Amino acid sequence: MPFHLQTLEKFYTAATEDNRISTVHISLYMGLYYCSMRNGFENPISFSSTNLMRIAKISSRSTYNRTIKALHEYGYIKYIPSYNPYLGSLVYL
């Protein structure tokens, strides 16, 4: 099985058992996975929060920030925020 599919399977297997994970976390992770797919599954992924929020159907900035930080804290991603509006944040899946 290709590495990118193993990554997705690992996420869903862990998320299924993790009561902290909600539909918002899954939606955001899938948005990140989509961005990764669009970039040839290279790590890290560079993205803008505005674009990722649109892809994941998250309309609240606070929900986005809380959710991406939670995915990082729970160990599902490695998140490196960018505070520069011209540079995207980085995520390792």
Secondary structure, DSSP 8 states (H G I E B T S, - for coil): --HHHHHHHHHHHHHHH-TT--HHHHHHHHHHHHHHHHTTT-SSEEE-HHHHHHHHT---HHHHHHHHHHHHHTTS-EEE----TTS-EEEE-
